[in-house]
Amino acid sequence: MTLDAIFFDLDGTLTDPKPGITRSIQYALQKLELPKIPTEDELTWCIGPPLRASFVRLLGGEDFADRAVSLYRERFSDIGLFENRVYDGISEVLTTLSQSGQRLFVATSKPHVFATRIVAHFGLSHHFEHVFGSELDGTRVDKSDLLAYALKTAAVDPAKTLMIGDRSHDMVGAKNNGMQGIGVLYGYGNRDELLGAGAREVCNSPQAILGAIS
């Protein structure tokens, strides 16, 4: 199949954001004086899903979720977004795809104002035509909505596109938009989650993505 475009998730697919995300969540919970603050490892489930929904779960309700997001951003916008690293092999994969003429995009639930800075900070911007993300007010935080917007903006045929990501949200968003999804296992999802959400196949490493695409 000739592809019109490939969309990559950011967190858990291009970069490992665990320290920045989990520490910024801890910062917000501390500011809200939660009696017990989860460890970084206990918060890894928050990597990938929309942030506000994770705070609703952590706080046991809606009451302080918006405040928690604001507090999270206090730390994340200056410190947390750079407590991050590109997965080994990703740069080589993107270079190979770019050189073969593939149109590449980022599609992340993270606000695009942060995602664009992260992609630029790690020297990946030149691989991508555009970084699609949510708005700070929560618009397009749902992956299905985000991909619908991205597909329309990029003017590509969904049936000739791929979504590559590490969580069920990526695969569900792809399926809901008539795209194919490829899951990656080096991020924060697992095989059952990804295949259960509709992944065409799963990859154990960044290098394996090239084999899955060809």
N, C-alpha and C positions, 0 to 999 in steps of 0.2 A: 504493500500500500504506500502510495506517495503521500507524504504528510504536508499539510498546509502550515502547521505550527506545532510547537511543543511548549507546554506551560509547566513550569517548575514551582512547587511550593518552596518556601524559604526555610522556616524553622524545621529542623529535623530532616531536611532534604538537601539543601545547599550548605547550610551552616548548622553547627551545634550551639544553640543559644542557652543551654541549661543554666550556667551561672547567672547570666544577666536576668533571665526571666524569673528564676526561683528566688534570687536574692531581692529582686524588686517586689515580688509578692510578699516575701517575709517583711520587707520594709513597710509595706502598706498595712499588713496585719499587726505589726508592732505599733504603728501609729494609731490604729483603731483599738489598741490595748486588748487584743485577743489573749486569753489566759495561757493558751498553749500554741506556740508557733511551730508548724511542721518543719521538718528538715528539708534540705534541698532535694534529697532523694525521694522524700514523701510527696514532693510537689511536681514530679516529672510528668504526671498525668495532665498537668495544666499546659504542657507544651503542645500546641497545635490547635486545640479547640478555642473558640472565641473567649477572650479574657473575662468579660463581664459574667458570662455564664459560669465560669470557674469560680469567680468570687461569690456568686449566689450560692454555689454548692459549699464553698469553704465557710461561709458566714451563716449558712442555714436559712437564707431568705434574701429578699430583695432590698431590705431596708437600707443597708449601707453599701450596696454593690457599686453604685455610681461614685460614691466617695472613695471607695477602695481603688477603683480604676484611676481616679485623679491622683491619689497618693502614689500608686504604682508608677504613673508617668512622671511624677516628680523625680524619682530616682532613675527610671529607665531612660528618659530622654537625654540625660547627660552622662550617665555611667553605664547603665545596664545594657544598652544596645551594642556597646563595644566589648562587653564581657561575653565573647562569642568567638567561634573559629570556623573556618571553612573546612569541611570534611576532606580528608586526604583523597585525592583523585578527582575531585569535582572540577577543578580548573582544567584538567586535561580532557575530561569528558565534554565540557562546554566548548573548549577550543576545537575539538574534533567535530562536534556538531556544527559549530559556526563555519568552519572551513568547508563543510559539505554543503553549505548553503541553507541550512535549516533556519527558519524564523523561530526565535526563542523569546519567551516572555516569562516573567515571574508573576505568580498569582497567589497571594497570601492574605489571610484574614487580618494580619497585622496592619495597622494604619500605614498608608503608603508614604506618609511623611517620615516615618521611622524606617520602613523597608528600603526606600530609595537611598537613605543615608548609609544603611548597613551594606547594601550591594556596592555602593561607591567606595565605602571605607575598605572593603576587602578586594578592590580592584576587579570587580566582576561586571561593571556596568556596560563595558563595550560588547559583551556577549548578547545583551538583551535589547530588544527594540523598546520595551516599556516594562515598568514595574507596576503591576496592578495590585492595589490593596484597598482596605476599607477606609472610610472617613473617620475622623476622631469622634463624631457623634454616633458611630455604630452603623452607619449606612454601608451596605454591602459586606458586613462582617460574616454573613452566611455564605459559605463557599459556592452554593448553587447560584445565588444572586450575583456574586462576584464574577463567576465564570461566564454567566449569561452576558453581563456587561462587557467583559473582556473579549469574548468572542465577537460581539457586535462591533466593538471599537476596532478590533484588529481586522475585521471583515474576512473571517476565515470560516470554512465549512466545518462544523463540529464533527462530522463523520470522518474528517481527515485530520483530526487533532488528537494529541495525547495530553493527559494530565499526569504528572509524576509527583507523588507525595508519600508521606509516611503515616498518615492517619486516615481513619474511615471517612472523615469529612471531605478529604480530597477525592476519594473514590465515589462517594455519594454525589458530590457536586458534579463530577464528570458524567456519571450515569444520567443524572437529571437533565443534563444538557446535550445528550447524545454523543458524548466523547468517550474514548477509551481511557482507562486508567491503569497505570503501572505503579505498584507499591514498592517502597524501599524499606528494607528491614534493618538498616543501620541507624535509623532514627528512633522514634519513640512509639511507633505502633508495632504490632506483631502480625505474623502470617495469618492467623485466624481472623483477626480484625479486618485486615486488608482484603483478603479473599472473600470474606463474608459481606463486605461492603461493595463488592463487585470488581475488584482488581482483575485485569486480564492475566497478569502474572506478577510475581514479586522478585525483587533483586536483592541479593545479599550485600552488594557493594556498589559504589558509584560506577566502577568499570563495567559491571554487569548490565547497566542501563543501555550501553551501546549495543550489546547483543540482543537485548529485548526489543530495541527499536528496529534493528535491521531485519 
